[in-house]
Amino acid sequence: MSLEKTNRMNYLFDFYQALLTPKQRNYMSLYYLDDFSLGEIAEEFEVSRQAVYDNIKRTEMMLEQYEEKLELFTKHEQRQLLLQTLKRQVELSPDATETISALENLE
């Protein structure tokens, strides 16, 4: 699994975990955040490795669908880029420092 995919799933999980069932949250948390293998998760929950795999794949698709509709992660990335641009511009005009701090505290 690529680092890029892992990072994306972690962000999507952060944004949309409240929309998942407790079982989905547990599997995703163990797999992506705690780096458990499918076999370790299967053993923990006394289910087959295939059941864990299927659940994680379905949950990944659900997270992508939520993002497609709600765009919380996309908007977060856009805000971060705008903040970086604003910080570079502030170097030329330090008066905007308080505004940047206020924007950063919204996250």
N, CA, C and O atoms as a GROMACS GRO file, in nm:
protein
  428
    1MET      N    1   0.085  -0.118   0.000
    1MET     CA    2   0.000   0.000   0.000
    1MET      C    3   0.089   0.124   0.000
    1MET      O    4   0.188   0.130   0.074
    2SER      N    5   0.056   0.221  -0.081
    2SER     CA    6   0.139   0.340  -0.093
    2SER      C    7   0.116   0.435   0.025
    2SER      O    8   0.009   0.438   0.085
    3LEU      N    9   0.219   0.511   0.055
    3LEU     CA   10   0.211   0.609   0.162
    3LEU      C   11   0.106   0.716   0.130
    3LEU      O   12   0.036   0.764   0.218
    4GLU      N   13   0.097   0.751   0.002
    4GLU     CA   14  -0.002   0.852  -0.041
    4GLU      C   15  -0.145   0.805  -0.011
    4GLU      O   16  -0.227   0.882   0.038
    5LYS      N   17  -0.174   0.678  -0.043
    5LYS     CA   18  -0.307   0.625  -0.016
    5LYS      C   19  -0.335   0.620   0.134
    5LYS      O   20  -0.444   0.653   0.180
    6THR      N   21  -0.234   0.577   0.210
    6THR     CA   22  -0.250   0.571   0.356
    6THR      C   23  -0.279   0.709   0.413
    6THR      O   24  -0.369   0.724   0.497
    7ASN      N   25  -0.205   0.809   0.369
    7ASN     CA   26  -0.229   0.945   0.417
    7ASN      C   27  -0.368   0.994   0.380
    7ASN      O   28  -0.437   1.055   0.462
    8ARG      N   29  -0.409   0.967   0.258
    8ARG     CA   30  -0.543   1.010   0.215
    8ARG      C   31  -0.651   0.943   0.299
    8ARG      O   32  -0.745   1.009   0.345
    9MET      N   33  -0.638   0.812   0.319
    9MET     CA   34  -0.738   0.740   0.400
    9MET      C   35  -0.740   0.791   0.544
    9MET      O   36  -0.846   0.801   0.604
   10ASN      N   37  -0.624   0.824   0.598
   10ASN     CA   38  -0.619   0.879   0.733
   10ASN      C   39  -0.693   1.012   0.741
   10ASN      O   40  -0.767   1.037   0.836
   11TYR      N   41  -0.673   1.098   0.641
   11TYR     CA   42  -0.744   1.226   0.638
   11TYR      C   43  -0.895   1.205   0.622
   11TYR      O   44  -0.975   1.265   0.694
   12LEU      N   45  -0.932   1.120   0.528
   12LEU     CA   46  -1.075   1.095   0.506
   12LEU      C   47  -1.138   1.035   0.631
   12LEU      O   48  -1.250   1.071   0.668
   13PHE      N   49  -1.067   0.946   0.697
   13PHE     CA   50  -1.115   0.887   0.822
   13PHE      C   51  -1.134   0.995   0.927
   13PHE      O   52  -1.235   0.995   0.998
   14ASP      N   53  -1.039   1.086   0.938
   14ASP     CA   54  -1.051   1.195   1.034
   14ASP      C   55  -1.177   1.279   1.009
   14ASP      O   56  -1.249   1.315   1.102
   15PHE      N   57  -1.202   1.308   0.883
   15PHE     CA   58  -1.315   1.394   0.849
   15PHE      C   59  -1.450   1.324   0.860
   15PHE      O   60  -1.549   1.385   0.901
   16TYR      N   61  -1.456   1.196   0.826
   16TYR     CA   62  -1.584   1.129   0.811
   16TYR      C   63  -1.609   1.013   0.908
   16TYR      O   64  -1.708   0.941   0.892
   17GLN      N   65  -1.523   0.993   1.006
   17GLN     CA   66  -1.539   0.877   1.093
   17GLN      C   67  -1.672   0.875   1.169
   17GLN      O   68  -1.722   0.768   1.203
   18ALA      N   69  -1.728   0.990   1.195
   18ALA     CA   70  -1.856   0.995   1.266
   18ALA      C   71  -1.969   0.933   1.184
   18ALA      O   72  -2.073   0.897   1.238
   19LEU      N   73  -1.950   0.920   1.054
   19LEU     CA   74  -2.051   0.863   0.966
   19LEU      C   75  -2.039   0.711   0.952
   19LEU      O   76  -2.122   0.647   0.887
   20LEU      N   77  -1.937   0.655   1.015
   20LEU     CA   78  -1.913   0.511   1.005
   20LEU      C   79  -1.971   0.437   1.125
   20LEU      O   80  -1.995   0.496   1.230
   21THR      N   81  -1.992   0.308   1.108
   21THR     CA   82  -2.038   0.225   1.220
   21THR      C   83  -1.920   0.202   1.314
   21THR      O   84  -1.805   0.220   1.274
   22PRO      N   85  -1.947   0.162   1.438
   22PRO     CA   86  -1.836   0.134   1.530
   22PRO      C   87  -1.739   0.028   1.476
   22PRO      O   88  -1.617   0.041   1.493
   23LYS      N   89  -1.792  -0.076   1.411
   23LYS     CA   90  -1.705  -0.180   1.356
   23LYS      C   91  -1.617  -0.124   1.246
   23LYS      O   92  -1.497  -0.154   1.240
   24GLN      N   93  -1.673  -0.042   1.158
   24GLN     CA   94  -1.594   0.019   1.052
   24GLN      C   95  -1.485   0.109   1.111
   24GLN      O   96  -1.371   0.106   1.066
   25ARG      N   97  -1.521   0.188   1.212
   25ARG     CA   98  -1.423   0.274   1.277
   25ARG      C   99  -1.310   0.192   1.338
   25ARG      O  100  -1.192   0.226   1.324
   26ASN      N  101  -1.346   0.083   1.406
   26ASN     CA  102  -1.244  -0.002   1.468
   26ASN      C  103  -1.149  -0.060   1.364
   26ASN      O  104  -1.027  -0.051   1.380
   27TYR      N  105  -1.203  -0.119   1.259
   27TYR     CA  106  -1.120  -0.181   1.156
   27TYR      C  107  -1.028  -0.077   1.090
   27TYR      O  108  -0.908  -0.100   1.074
   28MET      N  109  -1.084   0.036   1.053
   28MET     CA  110  -1.006   0.140   0.986
   28MET      C  111  -0.898   0.196   1.079
   28MET      O  112  -0.785   0.220   1.036
   29SER      N  113  -0.934   0.218   1.202
   29SER     CA  114  -0.838   0.270   1.299
   29SER      C  115  -0.722   0.173   1.319
   29SER      O  116  -0.605   0.213   1.317
   30LEU      N  117  -0.754   0.047   1.338
   30LEU     CA  118  -0.649  -0.052   1.357
   30LEU      C  119  -0.562  -0.068   1.231
   30LEU      O  120  -0.440  -0.078   1.241
   31TYR      N  121  -0.626  -0.068   1.116
   31TYR     CA  122  -0.553  -0.092   0.990
   31TYR      C  123  -0.468   0.029   0.950
   31TYR      O  124  -0.351   0.014   0.916
   32TYR      N  125  -0.527   0.147   0.952
   32TYR     CA  126  -0.456   0.265   0.902
   32TYR      C  127  -0.380   0.342   1.008
   32TYR      O  128  -0.271   0.393   0.981
   33LEU      N  129  -0.434   0.352   1.127
   33LEU     CA  130  -0.367   0.431   1.230
   33LEU      C  131  -0.268   0.349   1.312
   33LEU      O  132  -0.159   0.396   1.344
   34ASP      N  133  -0.307   0.227   1.346
   34ASP     CA  134  -0.222   0.143   1.431
   34ASP      C  135  -0.138   0.044   1.352
   34ASP      O  136  -0.057  -0.029   1.410
   35ASP      N  137  -0.156   0.040   1.220
   35ASP     CA  138  -0.077  -0.044   1.130
   35ASP      C  139  -0.088  -0.194   1.162
   35ASP      O  140   0.010  -0.268   1.151
   36PHE      N  141  -0.208  -0.236   1.200
   36PHE     CA  142  -0.233  -0.379   1.220
   36PHE      C  143  -0.246  -0.445   1.084
   36PHE      O  144  -0.290  -0.381   0.988
   37SER      N  145  -0.210  -0.571   1.074
   37SER     CA  146  -0.232  -0.648   0.951
   37SER      C  147  -0.376  -0.698   0.949
   37SER      O  148  -0.445  -0.696   1.051
   38LEU      N  149  -0.420  -0.743   0.833
   38LEU     CA  150  -0.555  -0.800   0.822
   38LEU      C  151  -0.570  -0.919   0.915
   38LEU      O  152  -0.673  -0.936   0.978
   39GLY      N  153  -0.465  -1.002   0.923
   39GLY     CA  154  -0.468  -1.119   1.009
   39GLY      C  155  -0.480  -1.082   1.156
   39GLY      O  156  -0.552  -1.148   1.231
   40GLU      N  157  -0.409  -0.978   1.198
   40GLU     CA  158  -0.415  -0.934   1.338
   40GLU      C  159  -0.555  -0.883   1.374
   40GLU      O  160  -0.607  -0.911   1.481
   41ILE      N  161  -0.614  -0.807   1.281
   41ILE     CA  162  -0.750  -0.755   1.305
   41ILE      C  163  -0.849  -0.872   1.309
   41ILE      O  164  -0.937  -0.876   1.395
   42ALA      N  165  -0.833  -0.966   1.216
   42ALA     CA  166  -0.922  -1.083   1.212
   42ALA      C  167  -0.914  -1.161   1.343
   42ALA      O  168  -1.016  -1.204   1.396
   43GLU      N  169  -0.796  -1.178   1.394
   43GLU     CA  170  -0.777  -1.250   1.520
   43GLU      C  171  -0.841  -1.174   1.636
   43GLU      O  172  -0.905  -1.234   1.723
   44GLU      N  173  -0.822  -1.044   1.637
   44GLU     CA  174  -0.878  -0.958   1.744
   44GLU      C  175  -1.030  -0.968   1.750
   44GLU      O  176  -1.088  -0.973   1.858
   45PHE      N  177  -1.095  -0.971   1.633
   45PHE     CA  178  -1.241  -0.971   1.628
   45PHE      C  179  -1.301  -1.109   1.601
   45PHE      O  180  -1.423  -1.124   1.588
   46GLU      N  181  -1.214  -1.210   1.593
   46GLU     CA  182  -1.258  -1.348   1.571
   46GLU      C  183  -1.344  -1.363   1.445
   46GLU      O  184  -1.452  -1.422   1.448
   47VAL      N  185  -1.293  -1.307   1.337
   47VAL     CA  186  -1.357  -1.319   1.206
   47VAL      C  187  -1.248  -1.360   1.106
   47VAL      O  188  -1.130  -1.367   1.141
   48SER      N  189  -1.289  -1.388   0.984
   48SER     CA  190  -1.190  -1.426   0.883
   48SER      C  191  -1.114  -1.304   0.832
   48SER      O  192  -1.161  -1.190   0.840
   49ARG      N  193  -0.997  -1.332   0.779
   49ARG     CA  194  -0.916  -1.226   0.719
   49ARG      C  195  -0.991  -1.164   0.602
   49ARG      O  196  -0.985  -1.043   0.581
   50GLN      N  197  -1.062  -1.247   0.525
   50GLN     CA  198  -1.140  -1.200   0.411
   50GLN      C  199  -1.250  -1.104   0.456
   50GLN      O  200  -1.277  -1.005   0.388
   51ALA      N  201  -1.314  -1.134   0.569
   51ALA     CA  202  -1.419  -1.046   0.621
   51ALA      C  203  -1.363  -0.909   0.655
   51ALA      O  204  -1.427  -0.806   0.628
   52VAL      N  205  -1.245  -0.906   0.714
   52VAL     CA  206  -1.180  -0.778   0.747
   52VAL      C  207  -1.146  -0.703   0.619
   52VAL      O  208  -1.174  -0.584   0.608
   53TYR      N  209  -1.087  -0.773   0.524
   53TYR     CA  210  -1.050  -0.712   0.396
   53TYR      C  211  -1.172  -0.651   0.327
   53TYR      O  212  -1.167  -0.536   0.283
   54ASP      N  213  -1.280  -0.728   0.318
   54ASP     CA  214  -1.403  -0.679   0.253
   54ASP      C  215  -1.458  -0.555   0.324
   54ASP      O  216  -1.498  -0.458   0.260
   55ASN      N  217  -1.459  -0.559   0.456
   55ASN     CA  218  -1.510  -0.446   0.534
   55ASN      C  219  -1.425  -0.320   0.510
   55ASN      O  220  -1.479  -0.212   0.490
   56ILE      N  221  -1.295  -0.336   0.511
   56ILE     CA  222  -1.205  -0.221   0.490
   56ILE      C  223  -1.223  -0.165   0.349
   56ILE      O  224  -1.228  -0.043   0.332
   57LYS      N  225  -1.231  -0.251   0.249
   57LYS     CA  226  -1.248  -0.204   0.110
   57LYS      C  227  -1.382  -0.131   0.094
   57LYS      O  228  -1.387  -0.027   0.028
   58ARG      N  229  -1.488  -0.184   0.152
   58ARG     CA  230  -1.619  -0.117   0.145
   58ARG      C  231  -1.613   0.018   0.216
   58ARG      O  232  -1.667   0.117   0.166
   59THR      N  233  -1.547   0.022   0.329
   59THR     CA  234  -1.536   0.146   0.405
   59THR      C  235  -1.454   0.250   0.330
   59THR      O  236  -1.487   0.368   0.330
   60GLU      N  237  -1.346   0.206   0.265
   60GLU     CA  238  -1.267   0.298   0.182
   60GLU      C  239  -1.353   0.359   0.072
   60GLU      O  240  -1.346   0.480   0.047
   61MET      N  241  -1.434   0.276   0.007
   61MET     CA  242  -1.523   0.327  -0.099
   61MET      C  243  -1.624   0.426  -0.041
   61MET      O  244  -1.653   0.528  -0.104
   62MET      N  245  -1.676   0.396   0.076
   62MET     CA  246  -1.772   0.488   0.140
   62MET      C  247  -1.706   0.622   0.171
   62MET      O  248  -1.765   0.728   0.146
   63LEU      N  249  -1.584   0.618   0.224
   63LEU     CA  250  -1.514   0.742   0.256
   63LEU      C  251  -1.490   0.824   0.130
   63LEU      O  252  -1.506   0.947   0.131
   64GLU      N  253  -1.453   0.758   0.020
   64GLU     CA  254  -1.434   0.830  -0.106
   64GLU      C  255  -1.565   0.890  -0.156
   64GLU      O  256  -1.566   1.000  -0.211
   65GLN      N  257  -1.677   0.818  -0.138
   65GLN     CA  258  -1.807   0.873  -0.180
   65GLN      C  259  -1.845   0.994  -0.094
   65GLN      O  260  -1.897   1.092  -0.146
   66TYR      N  261  -1.820   0.986   0.036
   66TYR     CA  262  -1.847   1.101   0.123
   66TYR      C  263  -1.766   1.222   0.077
   66TYR      O  264  -1.817   1.334   0.071
   67GLU      N  265  -1.639   1.197   0.046
   67GLU     CA  266  -1.553   1.307   0.002
   67GLU      C  267  -1.601   1.364  -0.132
   67GLU      O  268  -1.599   1.485  -0.152
   68GLU      N  269  -1.644   1.278  -0.221
   68GLU     CA  270  -1.695   1.323  -0.351
   68GLU      C  271  -1.814   1.417  -0.333
   68GLU      O  272  -1.828   1.515  -0.406
   69LYS      N  273  -1.898   1.388  -0.236
   69LYS     CA  274  -2.019   1.468  -0.215
   69LYS      C  275  -1.995   1.590  -0.127
   69LYS      O  276  -2.048   1.697  -0.154
   70LEU      N  277  -1.917   1.574  -0.021
   70LEU     CA  278  -1.902   1.680   0.078
   70LEU      C  279  -1.775   1.763   0.063
   70LEU      O  280  -1.771   1.880   0.103
   71GLU      N  281  -1.672   1.705   0.005
   71GLU     CA  282  -1.545   1.773  -0.025
   71GLU      C  283  -1.477   1.838   0.096
   71GLU      O  284  -1.413   1.942   0.081
   72LEU      N  285  -1.490   1.780   0.213
   72LEU     CA  286  -1.427   1.838   0.332
   72LEU      C  287  -1.274   1.834   0.322
   72LEU      O  288  -1.207   1.931   0.356
   73PHE      N  289  -1.220   1.723   0.277
   73PHE     CA  290  -1.075   1.710   0.265
   73PHE      C  291  -1.021   1.801   0.156
   73PHE      O  292  -0.918   1.866   0.174
   74THR      N  293  -1.089   1.807   0.043
   74THR     CA  294  -1.048   1.893  -0.068
   74THR      C  295  -1.044   2.038  -0.024
   74THR      O  296  -0.948   2.110  -0.053
   75LYS      N  297  -1.146   2.081   0.046
   75LYS     CA  298  -1.152   2.220   0.094
   75LYS      C  299  -1.044   2.245   0.199
   75LYS      O  300  -0.987   2.354   0.205
   76HIS      N  301  -1.015   2.145   0.281
   76HIS     CA  302  -0.907   2.157   0.380
   76HIS      C  303  -0.774   2.179   0.310
   76HIS      O  304  -0.696   2.267   0.348
   77GLU      N  305  -0.747   2.099   0.207
   77GLU     CA  306  -0.622   2.115   0.131
   77GLU      C  307  -0.613   2.252   0.066
   77GLU      O  308  -0.507   2.314   0.066
   78GLN      N  309  -0.724   2.300   0.011
   78GLN     CA  310  -0.726   2.432  -0.052
   78GLN      C  311  -0.698   2.542   0.050
   78GLN      O  312  -0.625   2.636   0.022
   79ARG      N  313  -0.758   2.528   0.170
   79ARG     CA  314  -0.733   2.627   0.277
   79ARG      C  315  -0.586   2.628   0.316
   79ARG      O  316  -0.528   2.734   0.338
   80GLN      N  317  -0.527   2.509   0.324
   80GLN     CA  318  -0.386   2.500   0.361
   80GLN      C  319  -0.297   2.568   0.257
   80GLN      O  320  -0.202   2.638   0.292
   81LEU      N  321  -0.328   2.549   0.129
   81LEU     CA  322  -0.251   2.615   0.023
   81LEU      C  323  -0.266   2.766   0.030
   81LEU      O  324  -0.169   2.840   0.013
   82LEU      N  325  -0.389   2.812   0.054
   82LEU     CA  326  -0.412   2.956   0.065
   82LEU      C  327  -0.338   3.015   0.185
   82LEU      O  328  -0.284   3.125   0.178
   83LEU      N  329  -0.338   2.942   0.295
   83LEU     CA  330  -0.264   2.988   0.413
   83LEU      C  331  -0.115   3.000   0.385
   83LEU      O  332  -0.051   3.096   0.426
   84GLN      N  333  -0.060   2.901   0.314
   84GLN     CA  334   0.082   2.907   0.280
   84GLN      C  335   0.112   3.029   0.192
   84GLN      O  336   0.212   3.098   0.212
   85THR      N  337   0.026   3.053   0.095
   85THR     CA  338   0.042   3.169   0.008
   85THR      C  339   0.034   3.298   0.088
   85THR      O  340   0.115   3.388   0.071
   86LEU      N  341  -0.064   3.304   0.177
   86LEU     CA  342  -0.082   3.423   0.260
   86LEU      C  343   0.039   3.446   0.350
   86LEU      O  344   0.081   3.560   0.370
   87LYS      N  345   0.095   3.339   0.405
   87LYS     CA  346   0.214   3.352   0.490
   87LYS      C  347   0.332   3.411   0.412
   87LYS      O  348   0.406   3.494   0.463
   88ARG      N  349   0.347   3.365   0.287
   88ARG     CA  350   0.456   3.420   0.204
   88ARG      C  351   0.432   3.568   0.177
   88ARG      O  352   0.527   3.647   0.177
   89GLN      N  353   0.307   3.605   0.154
   89GLN     CA  354   0.275   3.745   0.128
   89GLN      C  355   0.294   3.832   0.252
   89GLN      O  356   0.330   3.949   0.241
   90VAL      N  357   0.270   3.774   0.369
   90VAL     CA  358   0.283   3.848   0.494
   90VAL      C  359   0.428   3.886   0.522
   90VAL      O  360   0.455   3.987   0.587
   91GLU      N  361   0.518   3.805   0.471
   91GLU     CA  362   0.658   3.839   0.488
   91GLU      C  363   0.687   3.978   0.433
   91GLU      O  364   0.778   4.047   0.480
   92LEU      N  365   0.609   4.020   0.334
   92LEU     CA  366   0.624   4.153   0.275
   92LEU      C  367   0.543   4.257   0.352
   92LEU      O  368   0.574   4.376   0.348
   93SER      N  369   0.438   4.212   0.422
   93SER     CA  370   0.349   4.302   0.497
   93SER      C  371   0.311   4.237   0.629
   93SER      O  372   0.208   4.170   0.637
   94PRO      N  373   0.391   4.255   0.734
   94PRO     CA  374   0.370   4.187   0.862
   94PRO      C  375   0.238   4.220   0.934
   94PRO      O  376   0.207   4.155   1.033
   95ASP      N  377   0.164   4.317   0.890
   95ASP     CA  378   0.040   4.354   0.959
   95ASP      C  379  -0.066   4.246   0.954
   95ASP      O  380  -0.158   4.247   1.035
   96ALA      N  381  -0.055   4.153   0.863
   96ALA     CA  382  -0.157   4.050   0.846
   96ALA      C  383  -0.133   3.927   0.934
   96ALA      O  384  -0.208   3.830   0.924
   97THR      N  385  -0.033   3.929   1.018
   97THR     CA  386   0.001   3.814   1.102
   97THR      C  387  -0.114   3.770   1.190
   97THR      O  388  -0.138   3.651   1.205
   98GLU      N  389  -0.186   3.865   1.249
   98GLU     CA  390  -0.299   3.830   1.336
   98GLU      C  391  -0.410   3.759   1.259
   98GLU      O  392  -0.472   3.666   1.310
   99THR      N  393  -0.434   3.803   1.138
   99THR     CA  394  -0.536   3.738   1.055
   99THR      C  395  -0.499   3.594   1.024
   99THR      O  396  -0.584   3.505   1.028
  100ILE      N  397  -0.374   3.571   0.995
  100ILE     CA  398  -0.328   3.435   0.967
  100ILE      C  399  -0.344   3.348   1.091
  100ILE      O  400  -0.389   3.234   1.080
  101SER      N  401  -0.308   3.399   1.206
  101SER     CA  402  -0.323   3.324   1.329
  101SER      C  403  -0.469   3.286   1.353
  101SER      O  404  -0.498   3.174   1.395
  102ALA      N  405  -0.559   3.379   1.328
  102ALA     CA  406  -0.702   3.353   1.344
  102ALA      C  407  -0.748   3.243   1.248
  102ALA      O  408  -0.826   3.156   1.285
  103LEU      N  409  -0.700   3.248   1.123
  103LEU     CA  410  -0.735   3.146   1.025
  103LEU      C  411  -0.683   3.009   1.067
  103LEU      O  412  -0.754   2.909   1.055
  104GLU      N  413  -0.561   3.003   1.116
  104GLU     CA  414  -0.504   2.876   1.158
  104GLU      C  415  -0.578   2.817   1.276
  104GLU      O  416  -0.589   2.695   1.288
  105ASN      N  417  -0.629   2.900   1.363
  105ASN     CA  418  -0.700   2.852   1.481
  105ASN      C  419  -0.839   2.798   1.448
  105ASN      O  420  -0.901   2.733   1.532
  106LEU      N  421  -0.888   2.823   1.328
  106LEU     CA  422  -1.018   2.768   1.285
  106LEU      C  423  -1.009   2.618   1.265
  106LEU      O  424  -1.110   2.548   1.280
  107GLU      N  425  -0.894   2.567   1.233
  107GLU     CA  426  -0.876   2.424   1.211
  107GLU      C  427  -0.886   2.359   1.343
  107GLU      O  428  -0.874   2.236   1.353
   0.00000   0.00000   0.00000
